[in-house]
């Protein structure tokens, strides 16, 4: 099963965790279009540019992808990096 099929399968049900800080139910599941990858994509940077991700979001995306695999870092390093950039994005959204 490829990654897109797995992601679609894993997100078919309604998601509304009780402990969610935003407590907003999401319904309808995922569709393959949400996970579309350009045919000429060869590396993560291609996907980052395709989705027009900001610097912060691109760093979160890369840290998620390599979680614990980068030389001289561990899982906690990547998780802390994701948290730091996520908190910056949340602050930006709250400031709008």
Secondary structure, DSSP 8 states (H G I E B T S, - for coil): --HHHHHHHHT-S-B--TT-SS---B-S---GGGG---TT--SHHHHHHHTT--HHHHHHHHHHHHTTTSTT--HHHHHHHHHHHHHHHHHHHHT-
